[in-house]
Amino acid sequence: MKAKKILQAFYYAGRGLWVVAQQERNMKIHLVVTVAVLMMTLYYSLEGWELAWIILSTFLVLSAEMFNSAVEAVVDRCGEDYHPLAALAKDAAAGAVLLLALQALIAGIVVFAPKILVLWR
Ligand SMILES: Nc1ncnc2c1ncn2[C@@H]1O[C@H](COP(=O)(O)OP(=O)(O)OP(=O)(O)O)[C@@H](O)[C@H]1O
């Protein structure tokens, strides 16, 4: 009985990932970037700490986008009419994604830029 509940929770979580990946344009962009970063990670041999930063940054951005989609859905469920609090909720959630995307960009530059520059020299 308990095992069934746990499996069900995984199913709902997986369904959430699947639906957001299918419906949200920004999540599709994040996933394309994730595949590109994965390919770069396989191409360049990364140190343990570099790999840890890339994996952490990637998962943080994807998770933030999931939360952003959740906030958007809840706000839209509350009503379509304009409300400053609805704007604040959506803008703040989008801001969180932006902050983590910037952090991921910086981590990507710190890790990959030296390796790419070596190839150009
Ligand atoms: N009900 C609302 N009341 C006030 N402002 C809103 C409302 N809905 C959306 N907005 C404003 O419009 C912006 C864009 O909202 P929208 O729901 O289109 O999200 P989005 O970021 O474009 O996401 P997506 O297009 O991926 O669903 C919000 O960040 C917010 O500033």
The ligand as a MOL file (V3000), in Angstrom:
LIG
                    3D

  0  0  0     0  0            999 V3000
M  V30 BEGIN CTAB
M  V30 COUNTS 31 33 0 0 0
M  V30 BEGIN ATOM
M  V30 1 N -3.2070 37.8930 -14.1880 0
M  V30 2 C -2.1860 38.7520 -14.3450 0
M  V30 3 N -2.1870 39.9190 -13.6710 0
M  V30 4 C -1.1730 40.7820 -13.7990 0
M  V30 5 N -0.1060 40.6120 -14.5990 0
M  V30 6 C -0.0260 39.4600 -15.2890 0
M  V30 7 C -1.0620 38.4720 -15.2130 0
M  V30 8 N -0.7260 37.4430 -16.0170 0
M  V30 9 C 0.4610 37.7680 -16.5420 0
M  V30 10 N 0.8910 38.9670 -16.1240 0
M  V30 11 C 2.1340 39.6620 -16.4930 0
M  V30 12 O 2.5590 39.2070 -17.7560 0
M  V30 13 C 3.8430 38.5780 -17.6510 0
M  V30 14 C 3.8840 37.3860 -18.5800 0
M  V30 15 O 2.9220 36.4680 -18.1510 0
M  V30 16 P 2.6860 35.0640 -18.8610 0
M  V30 17 O 1.6420 34.3260 -18.1300 0
M  V30 18 O 2.4760 35.2870 -20.3150 0
M  V30 19 O 4.0600 34.3660 -18.5760 0
M  V30 20 P 5.3040 34.0900 -19.4910 0
M  V30 21 O 6.4990 34.4620 -18.6730 0
M  V30 22 O 5.1690 34.7480 -20.8120 0
M  V30 23 O 5.2590 32.5490 -19.5780 0
M  V30 24 P 4.7860 31.5740 -20.7290 0
M  V30 25 O 4.5600 32.3620 -21.9880 0
M  V30 26 O 5.9060 30.6240 -20.8050 0
M  V30 27 O 3.5340 30.9440 -20.1880 0
M  V30 28 C 3.9960 38.2170 -16.1740 0
M  V30 29 O 5.3560 38.1280 -15.7740 0
M  V30 30 C 3.2660 39.3590 -15.4980 0
M  V30 31 O 4.0860 40.5190 -15.4000 0
M  V30 END ATOM
M  V30 BEGIN BOND
M  V30 1 1 1 2
M  V30 2 1 2 3
M  V30 3 2 2 7
M  V30 4 2 3 4
M  V30 5 1 4 5
M  V30 6 2 5 6
M  V30 7 1 6 7
M  V30 8 1 6 10
M  V30 9 1 7 8
M  V30 10 2 8 9
M  V30 11 1 9 10
M  V30 12 1 10 11
M  V30 13 1 11 12
M  V30 14 1 11 30
M  V30 15 1 12 13
M  V30 16 1 13 14
M  V30 17 1 13 28
M  V30 18 1 14 15
M  V30 19 1 15 16
M  V30 20 2 16 17
M  V30 21 1 16 18
M  V30 22 1 16 19
M  V30 23 1 19 20
M  V30 24 2 20 21
M  V30 25 1 20 22
M  V30 26 1 20 23
M  V30 27 1 23 24
M  V30 28 2 24 25
M  V30 29 1 24 26
M  V30 30 1 24 27
M  V30 31 1 28 29
M  V30 32 1 28 30
M  V30 33 1 30 31
M  V30 END BOND
M  V30 END CTAB
M  END
